[in-house]
Amino acid sequence: MTLKIHRTGSNTAGYDPSLESLKRSPLFTKLRKKEFRSLLSSMKLERFSREDDHPLTRLDTMGHFYMIVSGRLKVYEQNPVVGKEITLFLLRQGDAFDVITLLDGQRHEVLYRCLDREVECASVPMELARKWVREIPAINNAFFPYLGHLLRELEELATDLSLCDTGTRLAKLILKHADSSSEGGLRLIHDLPHREIAGLIGTVRVVVNRQMQNLKRQGLLGMKRGKLIIKDIELLTRWIEDRWSGE
């Protein structure tokens, strides 16, 4: 499938104004406003469609560093024989990729897919991104905590896959994405189909279907306006703790 990339034009300031939202990225929050805007002039805004199975080619991530302006993007591996997937990272506004390629300069053999109708990304040449990390103290200081966050995500995934059954992995995923600003609501995964949920916990859609029904029967989960919600967050927390302790 041919990659569909749409690049925006620049305004009189030398960058697309929608890039301003990147100021909330963990990589840029410590930058002074003038310093941040000077970086924006080096960025290009690109839009990727959900119609593209793999919105970014390996060549792109070797040559460019990307930061998500809007939308959600998953980074995953797939076994083409059995069709099973494992989602390594669920990226959202402010997240950056590919951090591994930025660090070691090697091709990262992963796949990418849009989870929203359209995902907007800012791109810069990879060498320029490396220069920013080396020479701009505010970015350098922010980069390592962000890298630590990604490593913790992978550690949690590996631990859950090794030590938890599927039902517990699903419940932990849902609890992890609980939205404190919305009673029972979820962030990032609230509208994902079961196929995508399955990839986040290393299983297949039919197993997620069965486990979802089990959690609903126990009064832990429900649906509101077509979106998944937590009916009782304290009960869900205790349910996970009991499963972990074997009670």
Beta strands, then each sheet from edge to edge (+ up, - down):
strand 1: 6-7
strand 2: 44-49
strand 3: 64-70
strand 4: 73-78
strand 5: 85-91
strand 6: 96-97
strand 7: 111-114
strand 8: 118-125
strand 9: 221-224
strand 10: 227-230
sheet 1: 1+ 2- 8+ 3- 6+
sheet 2: 5+ 4- 7+
sheet 3: 9+ 10-
end
